[in-house]
Amino acid sequence: MMEDLLSSSLNSYVFIDTYGYVLFQNGEYKEAKKQFEDAMVINPTDVVVMEHLGDVYYKLEEENKAIEWWEMAKEKGAKNSILLKKIEDKKYYEE
């Protein structure tokens, strides 16, 4: 059912990111990563998706990639305090 919704979403990166976030919350990190990457292809400047990619890389134990994505989100204008804490402490925090 979810796949049908994805295929009919007209490449809505927000929908794809949201689906990825649901997978992330359910611990399905590899599939979540794929969704976030797909969302980035559609809109490569979205700072929320960048932060989500950082989060999923952290959960996949690729901390250096996580920090790269978090820092990229910050450089592109993300200002949320949790993101800044993630970068400073080099670890994931629930939002």
Buried (B, 14 or more C-beta within 10 A) or exposed (E): EEEEEBEEBEEBBBBBBBBBBEBBEEEBBEBBBBBBBBBBEBBEEBBBBBBBBBBBBBBBEBBEBBBBBBBBBBEEEBEBEBBEEBBEEEEBEEE
